[in-house]
Amino acid sequence: MPLAKWLRLGAKNAERRAGKRGLRIGKQTLGREQTLRLYPLRNPAVRYETMSNGCVLLIVPVRPRGLMRLLTRLFKLPREHRIELDETGSTVWNLCNGQHSVEAIVQRLVRQYKLERREAEYALFAFLNTLTRRGFIAYAPKRVNSSGV
């Protein structure tokens, strides 16, 4: 679900959907304070382009398995998915570079979109959970320098 849709749901629905805890990473759920200190990093396998309207287009490689591998070759199915992010999702994606903590991203959303902190926090947690589940981002406990090391 796009981040903008989460923002329209309001703080109550976002809180109910995201839960009172922070992020869920694999089977482990982190607390709010721990989550705010993490630095999200984009998966290098996921390419992206910035379109003319400023939104980001994610290009995700598809690795078919089993029968789908055969069908992909026979019918020349696409080897990548394209996912267009809205303005808010694009802002978050551009900040997921290892230089900005989740806390800094929340503050940017509050300033840029004039949201309540609680609303921005829960919407961001839900969006980051989705990106994590799909393997588009991971987290670093410390800031990553610009060379990616």
C-alpha positions, 0 to 999 in steps of 0.5 A, spaced: 500 500 500 502 506 498 505 511 503 500 516 501 494 512 502 496 510 509 497 517 510 490 518 508 487 513 513 489 517 519 493 516 525 488 511 528 487 506 522 495 507 521 496 505 528 491 499 528 494 496 522 502 498 524 501 496 531 504 499 537 511 496 536 516 499 531 518 495 525 517 487 524 524 485 521 523 477 519 520 474 525 523 479 530 519 485 532 523 491 534 521 497 539 519 504 537 526 507 540 530 501 536 527 502 530 528 510 530 535 509 530 536 504 524 538 507 517 535 504 512 539 502 505 536 500 498 537 493 496 542 494 490 539 489 486 533 493 485 534 499 480 530 505 480 529 511 475 526 518 477 521 520 472 520 527 469 514 528 475 519 527 480 516 520 482 521 514 483 520 508 478 522 501 482 525 496 477 525 489 481 528 483 477 524 477 477 527 470 478 522 465 476 522 458 479 520 451 477 514 451 472 514 459 472 522 458 469 519 454 463 513 458 462 517 465 462 522 462 457 516 459 452 512 466 453 517 471 454 514 474 460 518 480 463 524 479 467 522 485 472 517 488 475 516 496 475 513 499 481 511 507 481 511 510 487 507 516 489 510 523 491 511 521 498 513 514 497 519 517 492 521 522 498 522 516 503 525 511 497 530 517 496 532 518 503 533 510 504 541 511 503 544 509 509 545 516 511 538 518 514 535 514 520 528 513 521 528 518 526 530 523 520 525 521 515 520 521 520 522 529 521 522 530 514 515 527 513 512 532 518 516 538 515 515 537 508 507 534 508 505 538 515 503 531 518 502 530 526 508 526 528 505 520 530 501 519 524 507 520 520 511 515 524 506 510 523 505 511 516 512 510 515 513 504 519 508 501 515 511 503 508 518 501 511 515 494 513 512 493 506 519 495 503 523 490 508 518 484 507 519 485 499 526 485 500 527 492 497 531 495 503 535 492 509 537 496 515 544 498 518 545 500 525 549 505 524 550 511 518 553 508 512 558 512 509 557 515 502 561 510 499 556 504 501 561 501 506 
